[in-house]
Amino acid sequence: MDLNIKILKEEDIGKDCVEWFLDTEIVRFSDNQYRKFTINGQKEYVRNCLSNKDIDLYGIFDGNRHIGNIVICGFNSVHKKAEITYVVGDRKYWGKGVGSFAVLEITKKAINIYKLNKLFAGVVDANVGSRRVLEKNGFVLEGTRIKHLFYDGKFYNQLDYGLLLSI
């Protein structure tokens, strides 16, 4: 694999990107299951992110193949913290370290570019893969929000993870 992350642009959006969000397994633990996705809608989302000075949307790529996204938002906070969210949309890449790679790369950017003190992320307790990604990258469980999220017709706990950065 030739993995990299880069700021996502409109021309990076193809039908594969839309199909990720139509796959019930990919959006199982995401609010994206409640949204409708089209290529035009995804391109508009990318444009909105590009114009927002407090959100950076990165594409995760294997060479030139767009396989996922990672977002960092809120980095202009006076508190020097930001939230990350991510999706490995191409299921062929699940379990191959792609999520861990993307979180490591965004962590480096959080330190070197955004000059942050902390990153944080919320994860559904049943999403073991995402929990492993965060823990592998040094994130620690800071708290649990009981029955905080509603997916698949039932309530789940949200686990709140944080990572203090050395800046």
N, C-alpha and C positions, 0 to 999 in steps of 0.2 A: 504494500500500500504506500501511496505517496500522499499522506495526509497534510492538509493545511487549512487555515481559516483565513477568510478575508471579508471585508465589508461587502455585504450582498448588494448587488445592483439589479435593476429591472431586467436586464438581459440575461441574468442568471436564472430567472424563473421560467420553468418549463412545466409540462403536464405532470411530470414525476412529482414535483413539489406539491401540486394540488392533490394528486392521488395519495400522498402520505396521509393527508388529513381526512381522507375518505375511508381510510383503513381503520376499522374499529379497534384493532389490537394496538395500533400506534397511538391513537387518541384515548385509549381506555382510561388513563388517569390524567386527563387534561381537559380544561374548559373548551378546548378546540372541538370536542365532540358536539358541542351545542351551537357551533357556528357553521355557516355555509362557505364553501371555498370554490373560487374560480381563478383562472389565470389572471384575469383583469383585477380581481379583488386582491390577489397576492401581490401583483405589481403595484397596486395602490398602497398596500401595506408597506412595501419596500420604500416607495416614495415618501410616505409619512415618516418612516424611521429615518430616512436620509435627511429630512428637513427638521427633525426633532433634535435639539442640541443636548438632550439628556438620555438618549437611547442610541445604542449602536447595535445593529443587527449584522452578525457575521454569518456567512455560509460556511459549512464544513464541507470540504472537498477532498476527494481522492483523485489526484491529478486535476482534470477539468470537470470531473463528475460531481455534481452537487448532491450530497448525501444526507445533509442535515443542517440545522441552524443552532446558533447559540446567541443569546441576547444578553447584553449588560445594560441595565437601566438605573437611573437615579444617581449616576456618578458625579453630578454637579452638586450634590448635597454638601452643606457645610460640615456635615458629620463624617465626610470622607468614606462613605459606604455606598455599595451598589448591590442590586439583586441580579442574579443570573437565572436564566431559564434556558433549556436546551431540548432538542429532539434529534435523535438519529432516525431520520425518516425512511431510509432505505434499509429494510429489515435484513437484507443480506449482510449488513455490517454490524448487526447486533452481536454482542458478546465478543467483539474483536478489539476492544479497547478504544473505539472511536470516541465514545462519550468522555472517557477519562482523558484522552488526548485533547479534546476541545476545552474541557474545564481547565486543564493544565495551561493551555495556551492563553485562555482568557484571564487566568490568574496572573500570568506573566505580564499581560497588558494592564491589568488592574494595578500592578506595582509600578511598571516602567512608564506607561503612558498616562493612565488616569490618576496615579499617585494616591491610591486609596489606602485606607487603614483596614477595611473589612469588606468581605463579600458575604452574601447570604443567599439561601435558597430554601424554598419550601417544597416538600415531597410528600406524596401520599404514602402512608405507612406500608401499604401493600406493594408499592413499586420498589421491589428489592434491587433491581438492576440500577435504578437511579440512586438509590441509597448507597450502593457499592461504589458508584462513580464518585460521589461526593466524599465518602470516607477514604477512598484510595488517594484522593487529592488533599487529604488533611482536614477536611471540614469536620466539625464536631457537632453532635446533637446538642442544641441549646434549649429545646423545649418541644412540647407536644400540644397541639390544639385539638381537643377532643371532639370527635364527630363534626369536624369543621368543613369537610368537602363531601359533595353528593355526586357519586358516579355509579352507573350500573344499577340504579334503583336502591342504593343503600349509602349510608353515611360512613365516611372513613376519617381517621385521624390524619392531621397534617403534622409532619415532623419538620421542625425548623432547624436548619443547619447554618453554621457560621464558620468563617475562616478569618482569623486575624492575620494581617499581612505585615511583613517587616519592611517599613518604608523609612 
